[in-house]
C-alpha cells in the first residue's frame, strides 16, 4: 500500500522536539538483508509486548540529501521519557538496536542562522528567493553544521525549500498559514566563472495557484529577480524550472 514518507526536518518543523532514530548496531553493508528483516521483526514484536502505546514508523532521509535518496530510510519511535528509559534498559550494548538522538535544538540553531539579504543584494551569493506580497525575499542558501541524518554530515549544507520557508515564517508571522510553495519561489546559483551561465531556478509546483513555467517565461519576472538579487549586467543568467 502506498504511504507518505515523512522526513527528519518535517518532524522538527511540526513537532519541535528531538527525534529518536532506532538504528541497527551494524551497518547495512555488514549485515545481510535477511538478518536485518529478522531483527526488525524482533524489534516490532518487542514494542507490541512492552510499549504498545509508543508509535513507531518509518521516515525518509534528510531533505538536504536530494531526491535520489527518497523513500524509507530510518525507524523512529515517539518516546516519552518513561518509554525511552524502558527501551534503553532492554536494549543494551550487545543487542541489535540502539537509539540515536537527533537534536531539535541543533537543527533550530542551524536554521535560525540563516539571514535575509537586502534587496537589491550587495553581493551575489547562492540563495533561495520567494516572490511574496512583501516583495522578493532573499534568504542565504548555505548553512553550517550537521544535516539531519548523522554525524558524518558536517559542513556546508544547501538549504532545502521547506526549512527555508520555516525560517521566513519566523521572520514574517503573516506567512504562518501558508505552505512553502504558496508564492513563486526558487534558487539562484552563481558561477564563479562569469563566462558560464549562473542558474536561476523557478521551483516546480504541481497544481498550485501559480504556474512555474509561465512564471519562468515572463521576461518581467526575470528582470525583477535580477534586480532584486543585484546581478550585474555582465553576468549571464539562465532561468529554468526545476525541483531543487
N, C-alpha and C positions, 0 to 999 in steps of 0.2 A: 504494500500500500504506500503511495507517495506521501511524503511528510515534509514539512517545512523545517529546515535545519537552521537553528539559531547560531550565533557566534559569541565568543567571549566579550567582544566590545558591546554587543547588544545587551548582554547581561549587566555590564557595568552601567550603561546608559539608563536602563529601565529599573534595575534593582538597587543600584547604588551601594553595593557591598561586595565583599570578597567572593571570589569564585573558587570552589573546591573541585579540583580535577582528580579523578581516580586513575592513576597511571600504573601500568604493569611495571614490575621491577626490572624486567628485561626488555631491551629494545626489540622492536618488531623484526629487525634484521637477524637477531639471535634467537628468535622464537618461531616455531612452526605455526602456521595458521590454525592447524588442528588443535594444538596445545592452547593457543590464545582463546579460541572459541570455547574449549573445555573450561578454562579458568574463568571466562565470562559467565558461563552457566553457574559455576560455583558461587561467584560474586552475587548474581541476581537471586539465587536461592537463599543466600545468607541474608540479603536485605529483606526478602519476603518473610523470613522467620524472625529476624531480630529488629529490623527497623521498617516495618510495613508502611508506616506513615511518611517515611522520608522519600521524596520523589527523586528518582534517578532518570537521567535522559542522556541523549547523545547530542553533542553540538559540533559545529564545523570548525575549521581553522580560523585564525585571525583574519579580519577583513583586509589587513595590510599584506596578506600573503599572495593575493592575486586569485583570479577566477580558476586557474588551472588546479588549485588545491581544494576546490569546492567539494561539498559532500560531508558525510560523517567523519569525525576525527577523534573526539575525546568523549570519555564517560564522565559525567558530573553528577553530583548529588547536592540537594538543597538542605545541607545540615544546619540544625541549630547547635548550640554549644554542647548540649547533653548528647545528641546523636553523634556529634563529632568525637566526643570522648569515648563513646561505646565502640565506634569504628576503630579508632586508634588502639584501643585496648585489645581488640580482637585480631587485628591485622598487624602483626609485628614485623620486625626487620626481615625475617626469613620467609615471610608469606608473599604471595604473588602481587598483591595490590597495596599501594601506598597513596597517601593524599599529598597533592601538590597544591599549595595555596597561591592563587594569582590575586595580587593586591589591587583592590579598587582605588586606594589612595595613591598608589604609584601611577595607575592609569590616569586618574584625575589630575595629578600634578603635571604629567606629561602633556595632556590635552590643554590644560589651562595655561601652559607656557606659550601657546600659540597667540599671535598678535594680529590685530588689524593693521593693514597698510593704509596710509592716507592715499587719497585719490586727487590728482594723479600721483602715481607712485614715484618715489625719489630714486629708487634703484630697481633694476629689472631682475626679479628673482622668481623662482618656481613658486606658484601659489594656486590656491583654489579661489574661485570667484562665484558670486551669486548676483544676479540682476534682480534686485528687490525694489519694493516701493520706496525704500530709503536710498536708492541708488545702487550702483555696482559696489558690492562689498568684497574686499580682498583680504584673504587670510593666508599667512605663510604656510607653505606646504610641507615643510620638513620639521620633524620633532626629534629630540634626542632622548634616548632612554631605552626601555625594554618594551618591545612589542608583545602583546598578549600571545602566549604560546611557548614560553620557556626562556630560560636564562641565556640561551645561545643567541637571542635576537637583540643583542646590544647594538647601538649605533644609530645612524640617521635613518629615520623611517618616514616614508611618504604618507601624508595624511589621507585617510580614507574619507569618503564623502559624508557618511553619517556621523563620524566623530567630529568632523569639521562643523557640521550643522549643529550638533550638540553644543559646541563651543559658541557659535553665533547666538544660539538661544539664550546662553548665559549673558551675553553682551546686549542682546535685544530681546527682552522677555515677550514683546508683542508677537514674536515668531513661535512661541512655545506650542501653539496648537497646530502648527504646520509641519509637514514631513520635509525631508531633506531636498526633495526634487519638486517642491511646490512651485518654485521660481526657476527660470533658466539658470543653469549653473555649469561649471566645468573647471578645467585647469589651464594654466599657462606654463609651458616648459621651455625656458630659453636655452638656446645653444650657445656655447662659449665661442664657437667659430661663427662669425657673422655671415660667412659665405653659405652656411647651412640654414635652412628654414627652421625657425623656432615653432613650437607647436601650441596652437590654441584649440583645445578640445572642448566641444559642447557635449555635456553629459547626455547620453542616450536615455530617453524616458519613454516607456511604453504606456500609451493611452493616458497621457497627462493633459492638463489644461492648456499646455503649450506644446508646440511641435519642435523637436530637436533639429530636424533637417531644415525646416522653414526658418528657424532662428539662425542657423549657421549660414544660410544662403542670403540673408538680409545684409546688404552692404553696410547699412547704417549701424546695425548691431556690431559688426566688426570694428567700425570706426570708433564707436562708443567704448568698446573693450580696450582697443589700443590706446585711446586717450586716457581711460581710467587707470590703466596699468603704467602709463608713461613710457610706452615703447617708442624709441627713436625712429625717425623716418627711414634710416638706412638699415634697419633690421628687418629682413624678410620674415614673414609670419604666414604659416599655412593654417587655415581654420578648417576643422573637420568635426565629424560626430563620432563619438566612441563611448566606451564604458571603462572609466579609469579609476 
